[in-house]
Amino acid sequence: MALASSVKVVLGSIAFAIFWVLAVFPAVPFLPVGRTAGSLLGGMLMVIFQVITADQAYAAIDLQILGLLFGTMVVSVYLERADMFKYLGKLLSWKSRGAKDLICRVCLISAISSAFFTNDTSCIVLTEFVLKIARQHKLPPHPFLLALASSANIGSAATPIGNPQNLVIAVQSKISFGNFLKGILPAMIMGVIVNALLLLCMYWKLLSIEKVEEDVDLEVLAEEELNSHRFSPATMTYTPLNSQEWNSRLEVMAVRSSPGMSVPMGHVENLRNRSIPSENEIQGVPSGTLESARNSNSSKEAANDVSSQVKEETIPSKRVALLDRLRDVLSVLSSEGKDDLTTRWKKIVWKSGVYLVTIGMLIALLLGLNMSWTAITAALALVVLDFRDARPSLEKVSYSLLVFFCGMFITVEGFNKTGIPSTLWDFMEPYSKIDHVSGIAILAVVILVMSNLASNVPTVLLLGARVAASAAAVSAADEKKAWLILAWVSTVAGNLSLLGSAANLIVCEQARRDPQLGYTLSFWSHLKFGVPSTLIVTAIGLTLIR
């Protein structure tokens, strides 16, 4: 495609540059409007500058990709409500054998969960668990945060629903879910292993430091905190019981005592009478009163005799009243127990339904059904299964991401109309042939650089059709391989720097904003590990993609 007119080239480049700046640096001082508004601004400028028409802008929005993205986000919301990610968090600390074992677990669980629930969702949910586990074992958090983010990116490359750029590739290439998984799975498995080994080698000494023994059982503490998914320090305080609390405690004791036990009801009543302090005992008795009490011992004894007689007469009536109260307590406890049991079984059945619907969705995807409608069908099935107002769950969907994609589709389409991407590809194509090792290496470098400069999704939108057309001239098998190489390299390229992927930024922000376990993952600490990991994992994966 030849270059458009000079006016269109200049104006289209300005619109794309504005989009790129706001997409990569969403909080720039001169226009801090964010990524979503930046993508809409770029698309709007393409239409205003007449680089593309309004009809072309509408046509550029890919509804299949938006539908697939929406469906997977809704399914992830219901899976989180069904405690799927809580169970994954429990696996991180279950029977742990030290820091190195924890690193391997974080890499494995992060990669698997990202492949099926998207890397962004996994990083949002698992970051808090990783911080807690690092704290419990007195270990520095940054190796574990790097393991989480980098493995999430690598694992998400294996499936079309693992990340947004794979969604685009799967829809445009029409590669089935099963073929996509089969083509990249070996590279993903080897990439996760190599990534874990690099983490262990780089942080071996740091992970070998003996942790300080704590007074509490770490495994029990981890289980409690992971169950609650909310950190709060334990407090142990003693508060004296008042008379009403004593009464309730004694009633519970009476309820728990069985008819065969040798503790009569009268003993419970005596305990109550002995345990309730008088006003004089609480507030203190004046000395004058004590002196007068000593001088009237005889009158007190007579009064005690009378009171004992009255007490003996009132004991049967008190017993009857206490038995009536016990019957009421037992009836309340039995009804509450039935309600709790019913609620528990309903929750178990609902969770099982959520898991079965999700498994059914994955099976349908593996069978080659339409990915967009399969995801939407699964999402609607979960809404119906929940049998309540879906608004709270649907409000958790990232609609800003969907709007961002709409603006990005329009902006990239306008930039393609300028002819600049085609001109650059015509220059690179002779050196990027998919049937030569050198051509694959040059293509990988181009994708790697563009993914870190223009972000991975715009890179896929700009290069995808051109790379596939070049490979299709060789063979149909090479066309499929070119799409898979684009998916692998553009995804793993996100590990190069902290700004390389949204998953990295999510982990960084989640860790920094945590109110109790806050930690800042710096750009340079990520770059020191990201560069060697990205280059080595990318190179090894390229040899395994078929």
Secondary structure, 3 states (H helix, E strand, C coil): CCCCCHHHHHHHHHHHHHHHHHHHCCCCCCCCCHHHHHHHHHHHHHHHCCCCCHHHHHHHCCHHHHHHHHHHHHHHHHHHHCCHHHHHHHHHHCCCCCHHHHHHHHHHHHHHHHHHHCHHHHHHHHHHHHHHHHHHCCCCCHHHHHHHHHHHHHHHCCCCCCCHHHHHHHHHHCCCHHHHHHHHHHHHHHHHHHHHHHHHHHCHHHHCCCCCCCCCCHHHHHHHHHHHCCCCCCCCCCCCCCHHHHHHHHHHHHHHCCCCCCCCHHHHHHHHHHHCCCHHHHHCCCHHHHHHHHCCHHHHHHHHHHHHHHHHHHHHHHHHHHHHHHHHHHHHHHHHHHHHHHHHHHHHHHHHHHHHHHHHHHHHHHCCCCHHHHHHHHHHHHHHHHCCCCHHHHCCCCHHHHHHHHHHHHHHHHHHHCCHHHHHHHHHHHHCCCCCHHHHHHHHHHHHHHHHHHCHHHHHHHHHHHHHHHHHCCCHHHHHHHHHHHHHHHHHHHHCCCCCCHHHHHHHHHHHHCCCCCCCCCHHHHHHHHHHHHHHHHHHHHCCCC
